[in-house]
């Protein structure tokens, strides 16, 4: 039984092109929810929320339904951030029947750095102490890491009336996977890839490299899904996906069949993936590639997918261009999009 009561919120979005935005909403959320879309009406339904959208002339009428006010606030902020992202540089406005209060965003937690260690030469683990880790013990496993400038009093984000997050300019914000949670110690560990490149700024990696015990940061979340509910799972990605894959392998129940193709720099970056169910891992070493190897990870994954049956859940994450290629390939094969997770975790500098 639950004491949470059904809650609803309505809103009006004014995009430059209502049809194009509704199509983009459905295209994106089909991998995160059940989507029904026809005749200018769409319904997105997940385990935690339902979002109903109706096209009315030049606006989108939105209704969000959840259990409890906290879930409603989280869902509004999530959806508002997506809508503004979809709008890009085009004119866009969003109003709600009940404007958001100017408070810290839902899921905001102040944290303190309590540990820093190297997992591999290029993967650095930062352990954070959080007053309440209970929200991070659930399925979702991604968080925003908020790092204020060293030596300055932190200025944290607040909600705006339209539900978006107002970010202080000086705040470093990056998204990472929760590698593991120690509920008793109230610790959360983030594995952060060190990826130095000449002329390319790497502020998130720099934070992990230079993090000091006692440093004050914050996290927001969790979100972004977690271990698929499937009996057979095919994982693939580069080292940016490795923390997520490692955590899901640990969480998989006995009897789940798992296979993975993971690209790392060299053998020193391989990690032991252990859990209650075995996993077969094929490691690709970037340092061994020749000039004729244009897209080794993508090519390996596409070849492997020929032997992956329709009931197997396909999970792929990595660089944006690689993700787009794999997503197109899966679409061409006619795979059920409810049985796949394909997300880009980083983008090459142009």
Secondary structure, DSSP 8 states (H G I E B T S, - for coil): -----EEEEEEEEE-S-HHHHHHHHHHHHTTTSEEEEETTEEEEE-SSEEEEEEEETTEEEEEEEEESHHHHHHHHHHHHHHHHHHHTTS--EEEESS---SS--TTEEEEEEEEEEEEETTEEEEEEEES--GGGGSS--EEEEEE--TTS-----EE-TTS-EE--TT-EEEEEEEEEEETTTTEEEEEEE----TT---HHHHHHHH--TT-EEEEEEEES--S-S-SEEEEEEEGGGHHHHHHHHHH--TT-EEEEEEEESSGGG------SS-EEEEEEEGGG--TT-SSHHHHHHHHHHTT--TTSEEEEEEEHHHHHHHHHHHHHTT--GGGEEEEEEE----
